[in-house]
């Protein structure tokens, strides 16, 4: 999330009107990197407005179909609000605007993530992947190898003039070549970006899973690889957190042999993907802190280096596989 396309109060009121709402107030949300977002209040209720930056109508329609399917399955995904005409989005400033009901609950702080929380998240992943068999729409992973390769190519040989980025390039490009041989594994609907800030909690319960714009059809091992990086690392990888995550997963869906065997290479790919995307989205963005909350790409570089140092046998021991 960021603020690439600022909207005037008049534009925001017009958007709210398309949903039958009379806008009371709005606050822009600069966190993240991809879209323009606002918090809206209308009629005593709170909403979240996202302007999709650079997306096709087909991509927006896919996300809407995911949220409709998950709502019917009673999975705790954020609820998409439809316009007065029944549309899943409306157009404003040349962008597709999607309105979401405000999801109650709070984000976890990194220091509050323990085994119980990882076990709960594993259950959510297991349930999502179990539900995937009934979902019929398709969308390739928008952050597959070709896109990551393009981001790295933009950096040239000198890391776009940054010595620290340049020093990381040999590792990143070696990892890119290795990712060309990612193993085949069972596929289906995945969230693709389930970080701490995309989950709301009430007590020890997951109250809402947010931000499905990166959802797609890909290997379940990719979703789990992202989760291992996002939930099982603070200053280092924590084996007890990874084992709790997979224990929760197994409580809702068997961890098949192919997904288990693919988890290590997909965890490495996820670390590469987020290192590259954060360099692209934050390091090179050129937006001020009032319009883009910066994230440090080096945190995922460090995850990637740690995974490479583990090796596959070390990772299996770490994850209890």
C-alpha positions as a Markdown table, in Angstrom:
| # | Residue | x | y | z |
|---|---|---|---|---|
| 1 | Unk | 0.0 | 0.0 | 0.0 |
| 2 | Unk | 1.1 | 3.5 | -0.7 |
| 3 | Unk | -0.2 | 6.9 | -2.0 |
| 4 | Unk | 0.5 | 7.0 | -5.7 |
| 5 | Unk | -2.8 | 8.6 | -6.8 |
| 6 | Unk | -4.0 | 11.2 | -4.3 |
| 7 | Unk | -7.7 | 11.8 | -4.4 |
| 8 | Unk | -9.5 | 15.0 | -3.6 |
| 9 | Unk | -12.3 | 15.1 | -1.0 |
| 10 | Unk | -14.7 | 15.5 | -3.8 |
| 11 | Unk | -13.5 | 12.4 | -5.6 |
| 12 | Unk | -13.6 | 10.4 | -2.4 |
| 13 | Unk | -17.2 | 11.5 | -1.8 |
| 14 | Unk | -18.1 | 10.6 | -5.3 |
| 15 | Unk | -16.6 | 7.1 | -4.8 |
| 16 | Unk | -18.5 | 6.6 | -1.6 |
| 17 | Unk | -21.7 | 7.7 | -3.3 |
| 18 | Unk | -21.3 | 4.8 | -5.8 |
| 19 | Unk | -21.7 | 2.5 | -2.8 |
| 20 | Unk | -24.7 | 4.3 | -1.4 |
| 21 | Unk | -22.6 | 5.9 | 1.3 |
| 22 | Unk | -22.3 | 9.5 | 2.5 |
| 23 | Unk | -18.6 | 10.1 | 3.4 |
| 24 | Unk | -17.9 | 11.5 | 6.9 |
| 25 | Unk | -14.1 | 11.5 | 6.7 |
| 26 | Unk | -11.1 | 9.9 | 5.1 |
| 27 | Unk | -7.5 | 9.2 | 6.0 |
| 28 | Unk | -4.8 | 8.1 | 3.4 |
| 29 | Unk | -2.8 | 4.9 | 4.2 |
| 30 | Unk | 0.9 | 5.1 | 3.1 |
| 31 | Unk | 2.0 | 1.7 | 4.3 |
| 32 | Unk | 3.1 | -0.9 | 1.7 |
| 33 | Unk | 4.2 | -0.5 | -1.9 |
| 34 | Unk | 1.7 | -1.4 | -4.6 |
| 35 | Unk | -1.6 | 0.5 | -4.5 |
| 36 | Unk | -3.2 | 3.7 | -3.3 |
| 37 | Unk | -5.4 | 3.3 | -0.2 |
| 38 | Unk | -7.7 | 5.2 | 2.0 |
| 39 | Unk | -9.6 | 4.5 | 5.3 |
| 40 | Unk | -13.1 | 5.8 | 5.0 |
| 41 | Unk | -15.8 | 6.5 | 7.5 |
| 42 | Unk | -19.5 | 6.7 | 6.5 |
| 43 | Unk | -22.7 | 6.4 | 8.4 |
| 44 | Unk | -20.9 | 5.3 | 11.6 |
| 45 | Unk | -19.1 | 2.5 | 9.7 |
| 46 | Unk | -15.4 | 2.2 | 8.7 |
| 47 | Unk | -14.3 | 1.0 | 5.3 |
| 48 | Unk | -11.0 | 0.5 | 3.4 |
| 49 | Unk | -10.7 | 1.8 | -0.2 |
| 50 | Unk | -8.1 | 0.5 | -2.5 |
| 51 | Unk | -7.2 | 2.0 | -5.9 |
| 52 | Unk | -5.5 | -0.7 | -7.9 |
| 53 | Unk | -2.4 | 0.6 | -9.6 |
| 54 | Unk | -1.4 | -1.0 | -12.9 |
| 55 | Unk | -3.9 | -3.9 | -12.8 |
| 56 | Unk | -6.0 | -5.3 | -15.5 |
| 57 | Unk | -9.8 | -5.7 | -15.1 |
| 58 | Unk | -9.2 | -9.5 | -15.3 |
| 59 | Unk | -6.8 | -9.4 | -12.3 |
| 60 | Unk | -9.3 | -7.3 | -10.3 |
| 61 | Unk | -12.1 | -9.7 | -11.3 |
| 62 | Unk | -10.0 | -12.7 | -10.2 |
| 63 | Unk | -9.6 | -11.3 | -6.7 |
| 64 | Unk | -13.3 | -10.5 | -6.5 |
| 65 | Unk | -14.0 | -14.2 | -7.4 |
| 66 | Unk | -11.6 | -15.4 | -4.7 |
| 67 | Unk | -13.3 | -13.2 | -2.1 |
| 68 | Unk | -16.8 | -14.3 | -3.2 |
| 69 | Unk | -15.8 | -18.0 | -3.0 |
| 70 | Unk | -14.1 | -17.7 | 0.4 |
| 71 | Unk | -17.1 | -15.8 | 1.8 |
| 72 | Unk | -19.4 | -18.6 | 0.7 |
| 73 | Unk | -17.0 | -21.1 | 2.3 |
| 74 | Unk | -17.0 | -19.1 | 5.6 |
| 75 | Unk | -13.2 | -18.6 | 5.4 |
| 76 | Unk | -12.3 | -15.5 | 7.4 |
| 77 | Unk | -11.3 | -13.3 | 4.4 |
| 78 | Unk | -12.0 | -9.6 | 4.4 |
| 79 | Unk | -15.4 | -8.8 | 2.9 |
| 80 | Unk | -15.6 | -7.0 | -0.5 |
| 81 | Unk | -18.4 | -4.4 | -0.7 |
| 82 | Unk | -20.4 | -4.2 | -3.9 |
| 83 | Unk | -21.5 | -0.9 | -5.5 |
| 84 | Unk | -25.2 | 0.1 | -5.7 |
| 85 | Unk | -25.1 | -1.5 | -9.2 |
| 86 | Unk | -23.7 | -4.8 | -7.8 |
| 87 | Unk | -20.2 | -4.2 | -9.3 |
| 88 | Unk | -17.1 | -5.5 | -7.6 |
| 89 | Unk | -15.3 | -2.3 | -8.4 |
| 90 | Unk | -15.9 | 1.2 | -9.7 |
| 91 | Unk | -13.6 | 3.5 | -11.7 |
| 92 | Unk | -11.9 | 6.6 | -10.3 |
| 93 | Unk | -9.0 | 8.5 | -11.6 |
| 94 | Unk | -8.5 | 5.8 | -14.3 |
| 95 | Unk | -8.1 | 3.1 | -11.6 |
| 96 | Unk | -10.3 | 0.2 | -10.4 |
| 97 | Unk | -11.5 | 1.2 | -6.9 |
| 98 | Unk | -12.5 | -1.7 | -4.6 |
| 99 | Unk | -14.2 | -1.1 | -1.2 |
| 100 | Unk | -13.7 | -3.5 | 1.7 |
| 101 | Unk | -15.6 | -3.7 | 5.0 |
| 102 | Unk | -13.3 | -2.8 | 7.9 |
| 103 | Unk | -12.0 | -6.0 | 9.4 |
| 104 | Unk | -12.1 | -6.0 | 13.3 |
| 105 | Unk | -9.0 | -7.1 | 15.2 |
| 106 | Unk | -5.4 | -6.1 | 15.5 |
| 107 | Unk | -2.1 | -7.0 | 13.8 |
| 108 | Unk | 0.5 | -8.9 | 15.7 |
| 109 | Unk | 3.8 | -7.3 | 16.6 |
| 110 | Unk | 6.8 | -9.4 | 15.6 |
| 111 | Unk | 7.6 | -9.9 | 19.3 |
| 112 | Unk | 4.2 | -11.4 | 19.9 |
| 113 | Unk | 4.5 | -14.2 | 17.3 |
| 114 | Unk | 4.9 | -17.5 | 19.2 |
| 115 | Unk | 4.2 | -21.1 | 18.6 |
| 116 | Unk | 0.4 | -20.7 | 19.3 |
| 117 | Unk | 0.1 | -18.0 | 16.7 |
| 118 | Unk | 2.1 | -19.9 | 14.1 |
| 119 | Unk | 0.0 | -23.0 | 14.7 |
| 120 | Unk | -3.2 | -20.9 | 14.1 |
| 121 | Unk | -1.7 | -19.6 | 10.9 |
| 122 | Unk | -0.8 | -23.1 | 9.8 |
| 123 | Unk | -4.4 | -24.0 | 10.2 |
| 124 | Unk | -5.5 | -21.1 | 8.0 |
| 125 | Unk | -3.1 | -22.2 | 5.3 |
| 126 | Unk | -4.3 | -25.8 | 5.5 |
| 127 | Unk | -7.9 | -24.8 | 5.3 |
| 128 | Unk | -7.3 | -22.5 | 2.4 |
| 129 | Unk | -5.4 | -25.1 | 0.4 |
| 130 | Unk | -8.1 | -27.7 | 1.2 |
| 131 | Unk | -10.8 | -25.4 | -0.1 |
| 132 | Unk | -8.7 | -24.8 | -3.3 |
| 133 | Unk | -10.1 | -28.0 | -4.9 |
| 134 | Unk | -13.5 | -26.3 | -5.3 |
| 135 | Unk | -12.2 | -23.1 | -6.8 |
| 136 | Unk | -12.3 | -23.0 | -10.6 |
| 137 | Unk | -10.9 | -19.6 | -11.7 |
| 138 | Unk | -7.2 | -19.4 | -12.7 |
| 139 | Unk | -4.5 | -16.8 | -12.6 |
| 140 | Unk | -0.8 | -17.4 | -13.0 |
| 141 | Unk | 1.5 | -16.1 | -10.2 |
| 142 | Unk | 2.0 | -12.4 | -11.1 |
| 143 | Unk | 5.4 | -12.6 | -9.2 |
| 144 | Unk | 6.8 | -15.6 | -11.0 |
| 145 | Unk | 10.3 | -15.9 | -12.2 |
| 146 | Unk | 10.1 | -13.6 | -15.3 |
| 147 | Unk | 9.1 | -10.7 | -13.2 |
| 148 | Unk | 11.8 | -11.2 | -10.6 |
| 149 | Unk | 14.3 | -11.5 | -13.4 |
| 150 | Unk | 13.1 | -8.2 | -14.8 |
| 151 | Unk | 13.6 | -6.5 | -11.5 |
| 152 | Unk | 17.1 | -7.8 | -11.1 |
| 153 | Unk | 17.9 | -6.8 | -14.7 |
| 154 | Unk | 16.9 | -3.2 | -13.9 |
| 155 | Unk | 19.8 | -3.0 | -11.4 |
| 156 | Unk | 22.5 | -3.5 | -14.0 |
| 157 | Unk | 25.9 | -4.5 | -12.8 |
| 158 | Unk | 26.4 | -1.8 | -10.2 |
| 159 | Unk | 23.1 | -2.3 | -8.2 |
| 160 | Unk | 21.7 | 1.0 | -9.6 |
| 161 | Unk | 24.6 | 2.8 | -8.0 |
| 162 | Unk | 24.1 | 1.3 | -4.5 |
| 163 | Unk | 27.2 | -0.6 | -3.3 |
| 164 | Unk | 25.2 | -2.7 | -0.9 |
| 165 | Unk | 22.7 | -3.8 | -3.6 |
| 166 | Unk | 25.7 | -4.4 | -5.9 |
| 167 | Unk | 27.3 | -6.7 | -3.3 |
| 168 | Unk | 24.1 | -8.7 | -3.0 |
| 169 | Unk | 23.7 | -9.2 | -6.8 |
| 170 | Unk | 25.9 | -12.3 | -7.3 |
| 171 | Unk | 23.8 | -14.2 | -4.7 |
| 172 | Unk | 20.5 | -12.9 | -6.1 |
| 173 | Unk | 21.4 | -13.8 | -9.6 |
| 174 | Unk | 22.7 | -17.2 | -8.6 |
| 175 | Unk | 19.5 | -17.9 | -6.8 |
| 176 | Unk | 17.5 | -16.7 | -9.9 |
| 177 | Unk | 19.3 | -19.3 | -12.0 |
| 178 | Unk | 18.5 | -22.0 | -9.4 |
| 179 | Unk | 14.8 | -21.0 | -9.3 |
| 180 | Unk | 14.5 | -21.9 | -13.0 |
| 181 | Unk | 14.4 | -25.5 | -11.8 |
| 182 | Unk | 11.7 | -25.2 | -9.1 |
| 183 | Unk | 10.1 | -28.6 | -8.6 |
| 184 | Unk | 6.6 | -29.4 | -9.7 |
| 185 | Unk | 4.2 | -29.8 | -6.8 |
| 186 | Unk | 0.4 | -29.8 | -6.1 |
| 187 | Unk | -1.2 | -26.5 | -7.1 |
| 188 | Unk | -4.3 | -24.5 | -6.3 |
| 189 | Unk | -5.5 | -21.3 | -4.9 |
| 190 | Unk | -2.9 | -19.5 | -2.7 |
| 191 | Unk | -2.9 | -16.2 | -0.9 |
| 192 | Unk | 0.7 | -15.4 | -2.0 |
| 193 | Unk | 1.4 | -12.6 | 0.5 |
| 194 | Unk | 0.3 | -13.7 | 3.9 |
| 195 | Unk | 2.5 | -11.5 | 6.1 |
| 196 | Unk | 1.8 | -10.4 | 9.7 |
| 197 | Unk | 0.2 | -7.2 | 8.6 |
| 198 | Unk | -2.3 | -9.1 | 6.4 |
| 199 | Unk | -3.9 | -10.9 | 9.4 |
| 200 | Unk | -6.1 | -9.5 | 12.1 |
| 201 | Unk | -6.6 | -11.2 | 15.5 |
| 202 | Unk | -9.1 | -11.0 | 18.3 |
| 203 | Unk | -7.5 | -12.6 | 21.3 |
| 204 | Unk | -5.8 | -15.8 | 20.0 |
| 205 | Unk | -8.3 | -16.2 | 17.1 |
| 206 | Unk | -7.7 | -15.1 | 13.5 |
| 207 | Unk | -10.5 | -12.7 | 12.8 |
| 208 | Unk | -9.7 | -11.7 | 9.2 |
| 209 | Unk | -7.2 | -12.4 | 6.5 |
| 210 | Unk | -6.6 | -9.3 | 4.3 |
| 211 | Unk | -5.1 | -8.3 | 1.0 |
| 212 | Unk | -5.9 | -11.0 | -1.6 |
| 213 | Unk | -4.6 | -9.0 | -4.6 |
| 214 | Unk | -1.6 | -11.4 | -5.0 |
| 215 | Unk | -3.8 | -14.5 | -4.8 |
| 216 | Unk | -3.3 | -16.8 | -7.7 |
| 217 | Unk | -3.0 | -20.5 | -8.7 |
| 218 | Unk | 0.4 | -21.8 | -7.8 |
| 219 | Unk | 2.2 | -24.5 | -5.8 |
| 220 | Unk | 1.0 | -24.8 | -2.2 |
| 221 | Unk | 4.7 | -25.0 | -1.4 |
| 222 | Unk | 5.0 | -21.4 | -2.6 |
| 223 | Unk | 2.4 | -20.2 | -0.1 |
| 224 | Unk | 4.1 | -22.1 | 2.7 |
| 225 | Unk | 7.5 | -20.9 | 1.6 |
| 226 | Unk | 6.3 | -17.3 | 2.0 |
| 227 | Unk | 4.9 | -18.2 | 5.4 |
| 228 | Unk | 8.1 | -19.7 | 6.6 |
| 229 | Unk | 9.9 | -16.5 | 5.7 |
| 230 | Unk | 7.2 | -14.2 | 7.1 |
| 231 | Unk | 6.2 | -15.9 | 10.3 |
| 232 | Unk | 9.2 | -18.0 | 11.4 |
| 233 | Unk | 12.0 | -15.4 | 11.4 |
| 234 | Unk | 12.9 | -12.6 | 13.7 |
| 235 | Unk | 16.7 | -12.0 | 13.9 |
| 236 | Unk | 17.1 | -15.6 | 12.8 |
| 237 | Unk | 15.0 | -18.5 | 11.7 |
| 238 | Unk | 13.1 | -20.1 | 14.6 |
| 239 | Unk | 12.6 | -23.9 | 14.3 |
| 240 | Unk | 9.9 | -24.1 | 16.9 |
| 241 | Unk | 7.8 | -21.5 | 15.0 |
| 242 | Unk | 8.2 | -23.4 | 11.7 |
| 243 | Unk | 7.3 | -26.7 | 13.3 |
| 244 | Unk | 4.2 | -25.2 | 14.9 |
| 245 | Unk | 3.2 | -23.7 | 11.6 |
| 246 | Unk | 3.4 | -27.1 | 9.8 |
| 247 | Unk | 1.7 | -28.8 | 12.7 |
| 248 | Unk | -1.3 | -26.5 | 12.3 |
| 249 | Unk | -1.3 | -27.1 | 8.6 |
| 250 | Unk | -1.4 | -30.8 | 9.1 |
| 251 | Unk | -4.4 | -30.4 | 11.4 |
| 252 | Unk | -6.4 | -29.2 | 8.4 |
| 253 | Unk | -4.8 | -30.8 | 5.4 |
| 254 | Unk | -2.2 | -33.6 | 5.0 |
| 255 | Unk | 1.3 | -32.3 | 4.0 |
| 256 | Unk | 1.7 | -34.4 | 0.9 |
| 257 | Unk | 5.2 | -35.7 | 0.0 |
| 258 | Unk | 5.6 | -33.5 | -3.1 |
| 259 | Unk | 4.7 | -30.3 | -1.2 |
| 260 | Unk | 7.0 | -31.3 | 1.7 |
| 261 | Unk | 9.9 | -31.9 | -0.8 |
| 262 | Unk | 9.3 | -28.6 | -2.6 |
| 263 | Unk | 9.1 | -26.5 | 0.5 |
| 264 | Unk | 12.8 | -25.7 | 0.8 |
| 265 | Unk | 13.3 | -24.5 | -2.8 |
| 266 | Unk | 10.1 | -22.5 | -2.7 |
| 267 | Unk | 11.2 | -20.9 | 0.6 |
| 268 | Unk | 14.4 | -19.8 | -1.1 |
| 269 | Unk | 12.5 | -18.5 | -4.1 |
| 270 | Unk | 10.1 | -16.5 | -1.8 |
| 271 | Unk | 13.1 | -14.9 | 0.0 |
| 272 | Unk | 14.6 | -14.0 | -3.4 |
| 273 | Unk | 11.3 | -12.6 | -4.7 |
| 274 | Unk | 10.8 | -10.3 | -1.7 |
| 275 | Unk | 14.4 | -9.2 | -1.7 |
| 276 | Unk | 14.0 | -8.2 | -5.3 |
| 277 | Unk | 10.6 | -6.7 | -5.0 |
| 278 | Unk | 11.6 | -4.5 | -2.0 |
| 279 | Unk | 14.6 | -3.2 | -3.8 |
| 280 | Unk | 12.3 | -2.4 | -6.8 |
| 281 | Unk | 9.4 | -1.0 | -4.8 |
| 282 | Unk | 11.1 | 0.9 | -1.9 |
| 283 | Unk | 14.8 | 1.4 | -2.6 |
| 284 | Unk | 14.1 | 2.7 | -6.1 |
| 285 | Unk | 10.6 | 4.3 | -5.6 |
| 286 | Unk | 11.5 | 7.9 | -5.1 |
| 287 | Unk | 8.4 | 8.7 | -3.0 |
| 288 | Unk | 8.6 | 10.5 | 0.3 |
| 289 | Unk | 7.8 | 8.9 | 3.7 |
| 290 | Unk | 4.4 | 10.6 | 3.7 |
| 291 | Unk | 3.4 | 8.7 | 0.6 |
| 292 | Unk | 5.3 | 5.4 | 1.0 |
| 293 | Unk | 6.3 | 3.6 | 4.2 |
| 294 | Unk | 9.7 | 2.2 | 3.5 |
| 295 | Unk | 10.6 | -1.5 | 4.1 |
| 296 | Unk | 14.2 | -2.7 | 4.3 |
| 297 | Unk | 15.1 | -5.1 | 1.4 |
| 298 | Unk | 18.1 | -6.4 | 3.4 |
| 299 | Unk | 15.9 | -8.3 | 5.8 |
| 300 | Unk | 15.0 | -10.7 | 3.0 |
| 301 | Unk | 18.5 | -10.8 | 1.7 |
| 302 | Unk | 19.4 | -12.0 | 5.2 |
| 303 | Unk | 16.7 | -14.7 | 5.1 |
| 304 | Unk | 17.9 | -15.9 | 1.7 |
| 305 | Unk | 21.5 | -16.1 | 2.9 |
| 306 | Unk | 20.4 | -18.1 | 6.0 |
| 307 | Unk | 18.3 | -20.5 | 3.9 |
| 308 | Unk | 21.2 | -21.1 | 1.5 |
| 309 | Unk | 23.6 | -21.7 | 4.4 |
| 310 | Unk | 21.2 | -24.3 | 5.9 |
| 311 | Unk | 21.1 | -26.5 | 2.8 |
| 312 | Unk | 18.3 | -28.9 | 2.2 |
| 313 | Unk | 19.2 | -31.3 | 4.9 |
| 314 | Unk | 19.6 | -28.5 | 7.4 |
| 315 | Unk | 16.2 | -27.1 | 6.4 |
| 316 | Unk | 14.5 | -30.4 | 6.8 |
| 317 | Unk | 15.9 | -30.7 | 10.3 |
| 318 | Unk | 14.9 | -27.1 | 11.1 |
| 319 | Unk | 11.3 | -27.7 | 9.9 |
| 320 | Unk | 11.0 | -31.1 | 11.4 |
| 321 | Unk | 10.5 | -32.7 | 8.0 |
